[in-house]
């Protein structure tokens, strides 16, 4: 009887030890996965990926808002004409990802040109949609992307210190005006002192 109890106790102890070990291993694996997700989330896009994503998001928003024709969802091929030095420098081998269909009836022509502007340079994309069989133009649209659009996150951070300085300047002038307010009260005290001597002669006749 005692041997049976010892055997069951040993089995239970081994089971609990194995469960604890497995739990620790699972905990380590989950932390590794979470750390991997955090590192992936911390990865920043390159300028080429940012520009490509901005173009992709723009055309997706146009499609969602109904500003593109139905034929846009039936594009088989995309022809890119790179006539922009700025876009070629930023994009490199990166290209906008326009959704395509294997057996589409249309093809899209994207011509990228420079936007000449000394203060805010950018690129112009002329998108033309053609029918493959007839080669007739179905639709065209022009889009402009500037460097300010690409770096639109940075300006608010640089403007905050300037706003803080501007708000601090109006608060400084009221400090010199405070002393005159304190000097105005002593001027009223002599008036009270002058009225009290005049009241003293009125008391002797009544006595």
C-alpha positions in Angstrom: 0.0 0.0 0.0 2.8 2.4 0.9 4.6 1.6 -2.3 1.5 2.4 -4.4 1.2 5.8 -2.7 4.9 6.5 -3.2 4.5 5.6 -6.9 1.5 7.8 -7.4 3.3 10.6 -5.6 6.3 10.3 -7.8 4.2 10.3 -10.9 2.3 13.4 -9.8 5.6 15.1 -9.0 7.0 14.3 -12.4 3.9 15.5 -14.1 3.9 18.9 -12.2 7.6 19.4 -13.0 7.1 18.7 -16.7 4.1 21.0 -16.7 6.2 23.8 -15.2 9.0 23.3 -17.7 6.6 23.4 -20.6 4.9 26.5 -19.3 8.3 28.3 -19.0 9.2 27.3 -22.5 5.9 28.5 -23.9 6.3 31.8 -22.0 9.8 32.3 -23.5 8.4 31.6 -27.0 5.6 34.1 -26.6 8.0 36.8 -25.4 10.2 36.1 -28.3 7.3 36.5 -30.7 6.2 39.7 -29.0 9.7 41.1 -29.2 9.8 40.1 -32.8 6.6 42.0 -33.5 7.9 45.0 -31.6 11.1 45.1 -33.7 9.0 44.8 -36.9 6.8 47.7 -35.8 9.9 49.8 -35.1 11.2 49.4 -38.6 11.0 52.8 -40.4 10.3 53.1 -44.1 13.0 54.4 -46.4 12.4 57.6 -48.5 11.8 55.3 -51.6 9.2 53.3 -49.7 7.6 56.4 -48.3 7.2 57.9 -51.7 5.9 54.7 -53.2 3.5 54.2 -50.4 2.2 57.8 -50.7 1.4 57.2 -54.4 -0.2 53.9 -53.7 -2.4 55.3 -50.9 -3.4 58.3 -53.0 -4.7 56.1 -55.9 -6.4 53.8 -53.4 -8.2 56.7 -51.9 -9.2 57.9 -55.3 -10.7 54.5 -56.0 -12.5 54.4 -52.7 -14.0 57.8 -53.2 -15.3 56.8 -56.7 -13.0 59.2 -58.6 -11.6 56.5 -60.8 -13.6 54.6 -63.5 -14.6 51.0 -63.2 -12.0 50.1 -65.9 -9.3 51.0 -63.3 -9.9 47.6 -61.6 -9.3 45.8 -64.8 -5.6 46.7 -65.5 -3.4 44.0 -66.9 -0.1 45.9 -67.3 1.5 49.1 -66.1 4.0 51.0 -68.3 6.2 53.5 -66.4 7.9 56.4 -68.1 10.5 57.8 -65.7 11.2 61.4 -66.9 11.9 62.8 -63.4 15.4 63.2 -62.0 14.0 63.7 -58.4 11.8 60.6 -58.5 14.5 58.5 -60.0 16.9 59.6 -57.2 14.4 59.0 -54.4 12.7 55.8 -55.7 15.8 54.0 -57.1 14.5 50.5 -57.9 11.3 51.0 -55.9 8.1 51.4 -58.0 4.5 52.3 -57.2 2.4 49.1 -56.7 -0.7 49.5 -58.9 -3.1 46.6 -58.5 -3.1 44.5 -61.7 -5.3 41.7 -63.1 -3.9 38.8 -65.1 -6.6 38.8 -67.8 -7.3 42.5 -67.7 -8.6 44.4 -70.7 -6.8 47.6 -70.0 -3.2 48.9 -69.5 -2.0 51.9 -67.5 0.6 54.3 -68.5 2.4 56.3 -65.7 4.5 59.2 -66.8 6.5 60.8 -63.9 7.9 64.3 -64.4 9.6 66.9 -62.3 7.8 69.7 -60.6 10.1 72.7 -60.9 10.0 74.6 -57.6 12.9 75.9 -55.7 11.2 76.1 -52.3 9.0 72.9 -52.5 10.1 70.6 -55.4 8.1 67.5 -56.2 6.9 65.3 -59.0 3.9 65.1 -61.3 2.4 61.8 -62.3 0.2 61.7 -65.4 -1.8 58.5 -65.4 -3.5 57.4 -68.6 -5.7 54.4 -68.9 -6.0 52.7 -72.3 -8.0 49.8 -73.8 -5.6 47.0 -74.9 -7.5 46.0 -78.1 -8.5 49.4 -79.5 -5.7 51.4 -77.8 -8.2 54.1 -77.1 -7.7 56.3 -74.1 -10.3 55.6 -71.5 -9.3 57.9 -68.7 -6.5 60.2 -67.5 -5.7 62.0 -64.3 -2.7 64.1 -63.1 -1.4 64.0 -59.5 1.2 66.2 -57.8 3.4 65.1 -54.9 5.7 67.6 -53.2 8.6 67.2 -50.7 6.4 68.8 -48.0 3.9 66.0 -48.5 6.6 63.5 -48.1 7.9 65.1 -45.0 4.6 66.3 -43.6 5.3 64.8 -40.2 8.4 66.9 -39.4 7.1 70.5 -39.7 4.8 70.4 -36.6 7.7 69.4 -34.4 9.8 72.4 -35.6 7.0 74.9 -35.1 6.2 74.0 -31.5 9.3 75.8 -30.0 8.5 78.9 -32.0 5.0 78.9 -30.6 6.3 78.5 -27.1 8.6 81.5 -27.5 5.9 83.6 -29.0 3.5 82.8 -26.1 6.2 83.6 -23.6 6.9 87.1 -24.9 3.4 88.6 -24.1 3.6 87.4 -20.5 6.8 89.3 -19.8 5.4 93.0 -20.2 2.9 92.8 -17.3 5.7 92.5 -14.8 6.9 96.2 -15.0 3.3 97.4 -14.6 2.9 95.7 -11.2 4.9 98.3 -9.1 2.6 101.3 -10.1 -0.4 99.4 -8.6 1.4 99.1 -5.3 2.4 102.7 -5.3 -1.2 103.9 -5.9 -2.3 102.6 -2.5 0.2 104.8 -0.5 -1.3 107.9 -2.2 -4.7 107.1 -0.6 -3.3 106.8 2.9 -2.4 110.6 3.3 -6.0 111.5 2.4 -7.3 109.4 5.3 -4.7 111.0 7.7 -5.7 114.5 6.6 -9.4 113.9 7.4 -8.8 112.7 10.9 -7.1 116.0 12.1 -10.1 118.0 10.8 -12.5 115.9 12.9 -10.7 116.6 16.2 -11.7 120.3 16.6 -15.4 119.4 16.2 -15.4 117.4 19.5 -14.4 120.2 22.0 -17.5 122.5 21.4 -19.8 119.5 22.1 -18.2 119.0 25.5 
